[in-house]
Amino acid sequence: MDLKSLTLLVEILDAGNLSEAARRLKMTRANVSYHLSQLERSVGMQLVRRTTRRVEPTELGLKLYRHGRSIQDELTAARESVQTLGNTLQGRVRLSVPSGYGHFVMAPWLMAFKRRYPGILLDVLFNNSVDDLVRDEVDIAVRIMSEPPPLLVARELGTIRYYACVSRDYAARHALPRHPDDLREAPLLYAAVIGRPTRLSAYDAQDRKHQVTLEAPAVGSRDYPFLRHAILEGLGLGLLPDYVVREDLARGDMIRVLPEWRLSIYGRSMFMLYMPNRHHPRAIATMIDYLLECARGAACTGAAGPAAHGGSDA
């Protein structure tokens, strides 16, 4: 096996299918398929599983992919060290962020990053699902979760609190829940996963856990700006992360319900995820360090990260 073979495997898995890999490599699809078969024959094991639409790595294929990607990243980093010596930092970062956290918290960070490093190209995806970083060619993903995937590097950005809240108009017209169990009777607005029960964990002042299984929401969406608007319109009781509704609560446009309870739905921590390469290209390494600074409350834009305003609450 040589570097050329590893590069071929990396390109195939990054592209997601043989046709796209052939286009990127300026080869025919048949030629790409032939060289992949030769590589698999040389190692004596299948490296990718072929479907009608995609190719997915086997366990060995994923290990070899990581070796190949690491080598490519080290070569890229070496070239960048030469090319950018005395010049503006350059490169490309493909970043996947949750829609709500991306808009309400990270947008100012990313604008400031771009002003600081104008030579770096930013490709920002707003996506709430847990991405396959290999398949989607994502360099860095930011996600709320309880436990990060074991095969990725996970850096905690801070803890997340969920708030139950209603508009002032809704509060004037309806009795408000006094216990987490009462949430079952309210028209709820939250990011439900279709076909799956939603379990809300509530912690009292003594940190005792109470769990509630929620019914289907009156309005469900994974787009937090939309759910925030629905709450302000008085359509029901919202269950949203604190960073979405903090300013509305401060202005008095919303009222917090069950304030003596700490609420958690989809996880208590915000994680930054990326592939475990030893040497990242400088643009990606710079973004990783920058986001950690922002989350620690450093003066990225004056905006605080989740750790700065979330405390130990969920």
C-alpha positions in Angstrom: 0.0 0.0 0.0 1.3 3.5 -0.9 0.3 7.1 -0.3 -1.5 7.2 -3.7 -3.8 4.3 -2.6 -4.6 5.9 0.7 -5.3 9.2 -1.1 -7.7 7.4 -3.4 -9.6 5.8 -0.4 -9.8 9.2 1.3 -11.2 10.9 -1.9 -13.8 8.1 -2.4 -15.1 8.3 1.2 -15.0 12.1 1.2 -17.0 12.2 -2.1 -19.5 9.6 -0.9 -19.8 7.7 -4.1 -17.5 6.6 -7.0 -18.9 8.9 -9.6 -18.2 12.0 -7.5 -14.8 10.7 -6.6 -14.0 10.2 -10.3 -15.1 13.7 -11.0 -12.8 15.2 -8.3 -9.9 13.0 -9.3 -10.4 13.6 -13.0 -10.6 9.9 -13.7 -13.3 7.6 -15.1 -15.6 5.9 -12.7 -14.4 2.5 -14.0 -10.8 3.5 -13.3 -11.6 4.5 -9.7 -13.5 1.3 -9.1 -10.6 -0.7 -10.5 -8.0 1.0 -8.3 -10.3 0.5 -5.2 -10.6 -3.2 -6.0 -6.8 -3.5 -6.3 -6.4 -1.8 -2.9 -8.9 -4.1 -1.3 -7.2 -7.1 -2.9 -3.8 -5.9 -1.6 -5.0 -5.7 2.0 -7.2 -8.8 1.7 -10.3 -7.2 3.1 -13.2 -5.1 2.0 -12.7 -1.4 2.7 -16.0 0.1 1.6 -19.6 -1.1 1.3 -21.2 -0.1 -2.0 -24.9 0.8 -2.3 -26.8 2.2 -5.2 -26.2 5.7 -3.9 -23.3 5.8 -1.5 -20.2 4.1 -0.2 -19.7 3.6 3.5 -16.4 2.5 5.2 -16.0 -0.8 6.8 -14.2 -0.9 10.2 -10.8 -1.4 8.5 -11.7 1.1 5.8 -12.4 3.8 8.4 -9.0 3.1 10.1 -7.2 3.5 6.8 -9.2 6.6 6.0 -8.1 8.2 9.3 -4.4 7.3 8.5 -4.8 8.7 5.0 -6.6 11.9 6.2 -4.0 12.5 8.9 -1.2 12.2 6.3 -3.0 14.6 3.9 -3.6 17.1 6.8 0.0 17.0 7.8 1.0 17.6 4.1 -1.5 20.5 3.9 -0.2 21.9 7.2 3.4 21.8 5.9 2.4 23.5 2.6 0.5 26.2 4.5 3.5 26.8 6.8 5.5 27.6 3.7 2.8 29.4 1.7 1.6 31.6 4.6 4.9 32.5 6.1 4.7 36.2 6.6 1.2 36.3 4.9 -2.4 36.2 6.0 -3.7 32.9 7.3 -5.6 31.1 4.6 -7.6 27.9 4.2 -11.2 26.6 4.4 -13.3 25.5 7.4 -16.6 23.7 7.0 -18.6 24.1 10.2 -21.9 22.5 11.2 -23.8 24.2 14.0 -27.3 23.8 15.5 -29.8 26.3 14.0 -30.7 28.0 17.3 -27.3 28.0 18.9 -25.8 29.0 15.6 -28.0 32.0 15.1 -28.4 33.2 18.7 -24.9 32.6 20.1 -22.3 31.6 17.4 -23.2 34.0 14.6 -21.4 37.0 16.3 -18.4 34.8 17.0 -18.1 33.7 13.4 -18.5 37.2 12.1 -15.7 38.3 14.3 -13.6 35.3 13.3 -14.0 36.2 9.6 -13.0 39.8 10.3 -9.9 38.6 12.2 -8.9 36.0 9.5 -10.2 37.4 6.2 -8.2 34.8 4.2 -10.1 31.8 5.7 -13.1 30.7 3.8 -16.0 29.8 6.1 -18.7 27.3 5.0 -21.4 27.2 7.7 -24.1 24.6 7.8 -27.1 25.0 10.1 -28.1 21.5 11.0 -29.5 19.9 14.1 -28.8 16.2 13.3 -25.5 14.5 14.4 -23.5 14.7 11.3 -21.3 12.0 9.8 -18.2 14.1 9.6 -16.7 11.8 6.9 -19.8 11.6 4.7 -20.7 15.3 4.9 -17.1 16.6 4.7 -17.6 18.6 7.9 -14.4 19.7 9.7 -16.1 20.8 13.0 -19.6 20.0 14.3 -21.2 21.7 17.4 -24.0 19.7 19.1 -26.0 19.4 22.3 -25.8 15.9 23.7 -25.4 13.9 26.8 -22.5 11.7 25.6 -20.4 12.5 22.5 -19.6 9.8 19.9 -16.6 7.7 21.0 -14.8 7.8 17.6 -14.6 11.7 17.6 -12.7 14.2 19.6 -15.2 16.0 21.8 -14.4 19.4 23.5 -17.1 20.6 25.9 -18.1 24.2 25.2 -20.4 24.5 28.2 -23.6 23.4 29.9 -27.1 24.2 28.6 -30.2 25.0 30.5 -33.7 24.5 29.1 -36.5 26.8 30.1 -40.2 26.4 30.2 -41.7 29.7 29.2 -44.9 31.4 27.9 -45.8 34.8 26.5 -47.4 37.4 28.8 -50.6 37.1 26.9 -50.7 33.3 27.3 -50.0 33.6 31.1 -52.9 36.0 31.4 -55.4 33.6 29.8 -54.2 30.2 31.1 -53.4 28.5 34.4 -49.6 27.8 34.4 -48.0 24.4 35.4 -46.9 24.2 39.0 -45.2 20.8 38.7 -43.3 19.1 35.8 -46.2 16.5 35.6 -48.6 19.4 34.7 -46.7 19.9 31.5 -48.6 16.9 30.0 -51.8 19.1 30.1 -50.3 22.1 28.3 -50.0 22.8 24.6 -46.3 22.3 24.2 -43.9 23.9 21.7 -40.6 22.1 21.4 -38.2 20.3 19.1 -39.8 16.8 19.1 -38.3 13.8 17.3 -41.1 12.3 15.2 -42.1 8.8 16.2 -40.1 8.8 19.4 -41.3 9.7 22.9 -39.7 12.7 24.4 -38.5 12.4 28.0 -37.9 15.6 30.0 -35.7 15.4 33.1 -36.5 17.9 35.9 -34.3 18.4 39.0 -35.6 20.0 42.2 -33.7 22.1 44.7 -32.2 19.0 46.3 -31.1 17.8 42.8 -33.6 14.9 42.9 -34.6 13.8 39.4 -38.1 13.7 38.2 -38.8 12.4 34.7 -41.8 13.2 32.5 -42.7 11.6 29.2 -44.2 14.3 26.9 -46.9 13.9 24.4 -46.6 15.1 20.8 -46.2 18.9 20.8 -48.9 21.3 19.7 -46.2 22.9 17.5 -43.0 20.9 16.8 -39.9 22.1 14.9 -36.2 21.8 15.1 -35.9 25.5 14.1 -35.7 27.3 17.4 -36.2 30.8 15.9 -39.6 29.6 14.6 -40.5 28.1 18.0 -39.5 31.3 19.8 -41.9 33.2 17.5 -44.7 30.7 18.2 -44.2 31.3 21.9 -44.4 35.0 21.5 -47.6 34.6 19.5 -49.2 32.9 22.5 -49.6 29.4 20.9 -48.5 27.5 23.9 -45.8 26.7 26.4 -42.3 26.5 25.0 -39.4 24.2 26.1 -36.3 25.9 24.7 -32.6 26.3 25.5 -31.9 29.4 27.6 -29.9 31.2 24.9 -33.0 31.3 22.6 -35.3 33.1 25.1 -32.9 34.9 27.5 -33.5 38.4 26.0 -37.3 37.9 25.8 -37.4 37.0 29.5 -35.2 40.0 30.4 -37.5 42.3 28.5 -40.6 40.7 30.1 -42.0 39.6 26.8 -41.9 36.0 28.1 -42.5 34.6 31.6 -40.5 31.6 32.9 -42.6 28.7 34.2 -41.4 26.2 36.9 -38.3 28.4 37.6 -37.4 26.3 40.7 -36.8 23.3 38.5 -33.8 22.6 36.3 -34.9 21.1 33.0 -33.1 19.0 30.5 -34.3 17.3 27.3 -31.7 16.4 24.7 -28.5 16.8 26.7 -26.8 19.0 29.3 -23.7 19.9 27.4 -22.7 21.6 24.2 -19.8 19.8 22.5 -17.5 20.7 19.6 -16.7 17.5 17.6 -14.0 16.8 15.0 -12.0 13.9 13.6 -9.0 12.7 15.7 -6.2 13.8 13.4 -2.9 14.7 15.1 -2.3 17.7 12.8 -5.1 19.8 11.5 -4.6 22.4 8.8 -3.9 25.7 10.3 -7.3 27.2 9.5 -9.2 24.4 11.2 -6.8 24.4 14.2 -7.3 28.1 14.5 -11.1 27.8 14.5 -11.0 25.1 17.2 -8.9 27.3 19.5 -11.0 30.3 18.7 -14.3 28.6 19.6 -12.9 27.3 22.8 -11.8 30.9 23.7 -15.3 32.1 23.0 -17.0 29.4 25.0 -14.7 30.3 28.0 -16.1 33.9 27.8 -13.0 35.4 26.1 -13.6 38.7 24.3 -14.4 37.3 20.9 -17.2 39.8 20.3 -18.4 40.5 23.9 -20.9 37.6 23.6 -20.7 35.0 26.3 -20.6 31.3 25.6 -22.8 28.7 27.3 -20.3 28.1 30.1 -20.3 31.8 30.9 -24.1 32.0 31.4 -25.1 28.4 31.9 -23.4 27.6 35.2 -23.9 24.0 36.2 -27.6 24.0 35.2 -28.9 21.9 32.4 
